[in-house]
Amino acid sequence: MPGVLAIPDLDCARWRASDAPGEHGRQAAHSRRAARPRAAPLDLKSSNSAVCSAWLTHGGPVRTVVWVDVAAAERLASELLMPLGDRWLHVQAVAARARDAAVAVDPTERDLLVTAAWLHDIGYAPSLALLRFHPVDGARYLAQRPDVTDRLCALVAHHSCARIEAEERGLSEELAPWALEDSPVMDALVLADMTTGPSGQRFTFPERVAEIFSRYGDGSVVQRSIARARPVLAASIDRTFTRLAAAGQPM
């Protein structure tokens, strides 16, 4: 299918023109996918499909299908990350936190949120860590999979303000193929990741920031990145807490 991305809110996205419907968009998306290296299917295309009404920034409403398979994502994450010990504990806890926060997003996108949570750190797997910048390494790997949508790749690529660390590392160009999404799904993914410790501990956001600062040295690229990203991350978490409270499920 073409790379048409489903977004629930009018003001929630900045997408490439090639992701828009229309002949040019279809041809561009087809060419982009055709150029990808082929890999064994991840089998994210499953009965867990969600049909979403979307309003893309170029124009009117469309209908599209977002395929996600939470179980397939969990299997892939376990294969890649289980040997890494604490990293696997962290990812399992992030996925559980995402399930708890899923009521903050549209029902049609809850499986997408949890799938992204399972996959957000796969770029740490040694076999994938070509750049040693895990958001891009993970997104590049997923982009080779024929059943993975551009949107899922983008959620992995941009999770937890990765764009700021990309700037600090001089890797903005490597991140550029994926559009930055500003949406309830991304906000909830930030909450899940940034309130979970490196071994799966449940943290508040200030505790998580303090833990990151203690783990990385003064002036390190990670510490600089988190310091810059902190207000953006906090805003995403606050919006998610507000949505959860409005849904009658405070966390």
N, C-alpha and C positions, 0 to 999 in steps of 0.2 A: 504494500500500500504506500502511497506517497507520504512524505513527512509532514502531514497536517497535524498540528498540535492542538489539543483540546484544553482550553483555559476557561474557567467558570466566570470570570469577571471581566468587564470591558476594559478596565484599566490595569489589568494584571500582567501584561506581557510586552516584551520587545523582541520580535522574532525577525529572522531573515526574510527578505521578500520571496526567496525561493521556497519558503514553507507555506506560502499563500496558495489557495486554490486558483484555478485558471490554468490555461495551457502552458504558459511560461513556468509557473510554479511547479506543475506536474512534471514537466520535462527536466527542470533543474533538480528536483528531488530525486527523480528516477536516475539521472546521471550521477548524482552524488552517491546513491546507494549502489549503483552498478560498479562504481569505482572502488568500493570497499573490498579489502581482502576477504575471501570467504573463510568461514569457520564453521565448526559443527554447531548445529542449532542449539540455542539455549532452551527452546521450547517454551518461551513466554507467551506464545499464542495459544490460548486455551479457552476453556468454557467460562473462565472468569472475566470475559470481556465486558466492558462497560461502555454503553452508548451515551455520549455526552453532547449536550448542546454547547456550542462554542461560539464566541464572537472574537474573531481575530482582528488585529489592529488595522488591517487594510480595508475592512468593509463589513459585510453583513453576516448574519448567522449561517452556520453550516452544521452538518451532522458528520461526526467522525466516530471511529471506534478505537479505543485504547486497549490493547491487549496486555494483561499482566497475569503472572502466575506466581503467587507468593511462595508456594512450595518449591517451584523450580529455582527461584532466587535464593531461597534458604539453602537448597542443596548446593548450588554453585558457590555461595559464600562459604559454606562449610568445607568444601573441597579445597578452596583456595586459602582460607584463613585459619582453619582448625590447627594446623601445625604452628601457628604464631602465638598460641597461648593467650596472653592477655588481650591481644587484638581481637581474637574470636570471642572472648568474654564480653568485650566492649560492644561488638557488633550485635551479639544476641540481645544484650540489654537495650541497645538503641532500637532494635526491631520491636521489642516488647513495649518500650516507651512510645514508639510510633503507633502501635495498636491502641494504646491507652488514649493517645491524642487524636485518633482518627475521627472522632465525632466533630472535631473542629473543621473538617473539610467536607466537601460535597460527598454524599454517599457513593456516587459513581467513581470517586477518585481515592477512596480509602485503601483499596488494594494497591494502587499505584504508590501511595505514600509508604506503605509497609514494604513493598518491593524495593523502593529506593533506599529505605533504611537498611535492608539486608545487604544491598550492593554498594553502599556509599564508600566503604573502605577497601574494596577488593583490590584497588591499586597498590596496596601495601604488599600484596603477594609477590615474593621474589621473582616469579616467572613473568610478572607483568610490569615490574618497576623499572622501566626503561629510562624515564626522565627522573625518577625518584621524587616525583611530585604526584602524590597518589590520586588527587581528583582527576587529573588529566590522564594518567596511566589507566585508571579504571574506566573512564569514559571511552578512551581509545579502544580498549579491549571490547567493551560492549558494542561499540559502533561496528565492529567486525561481524557481529551476530545478526543474521538476517531477520530474526523475529523481535529485535529490540527496537523500540521507537526512539526517534530523535529526542523526544521529550524526556524519556527516562535517562538517556545519556546525559542530557543537559542538567537534570537534577543531580546526578552523580558528579558531574564536572564542576558545578557551582555550589555544592553544599557547603554550608557554614562559611559563607563569604570567601570562597576560594579565590575569587578574583583579586582580592587584596594581597594574599600571599603570592599569587602569580605575579603581581606587579613587583613585589619585593624580590622575587627570584628572577625577574626578567623573563618570565614565561607567559606574558599576556597573549602573545601571538599564538602560542600553542593551545591556549584556552579558547581563543576566538571562534573556532568552528561551532561552538555551542552557545545558544542564546541564553541570556540571563533571564530567569523567570522570577517575577515578583507576584506571589500567589499564596493562598492559604496552605497549599501543599508544601511549598518551600519553607514557609514559616514554621509549620509543624515539624518538618524535617530538621530545621535548626534547633527547635526545642528538644527533640529527641536526642540529637547528637550533643548539644551543648549543656545538657543537664545529666549526662551520663559520664562517669569517670573512666579512666583507661582500663580498669579491670571490671567494669560493669557496675560500679557504685552509683547510687542515686545521689546526685548533687543538686544544689541550687546553682543558678547561673554564676553568681559571684564566687561560689566555692569552686566551680569548674574553671573559671578564669584563674583563680589563685593557684589551683593545681597545675595548670598549664605553665604559669609563670615560674612555679617552683621546679618544674621538670626541665625547663629549657633555660639556658643561661641568659643573663642580662645582655641585651643587645642582639640576641639571636634573631634570625629571620622569623621564626614562629612567634616569639614574644612581640616583636614589632608588629607583625601582622594582626595578632589578636588585639593588641592595644588599639590599632587603627579600626579594626572591625567591631570592637566592643559595642559602641552605640547602635550599630546596625543590627547586630545579633540580638541585643537586648530588646530592640523594637520588635523584631520578629517574634521573640518569645512572649513579649507583652501582648501582642495581637493574638497569638494563639491562646493564651490564658483567657483573654477577653472572649474569644469565640467559644471556648470550652465552658466558661461561666454562663454565657448566653444559651448554650445548649443544655444547661443543667448538669454539667459534669465537670466541676472544677477539679484540678489536679493539685 
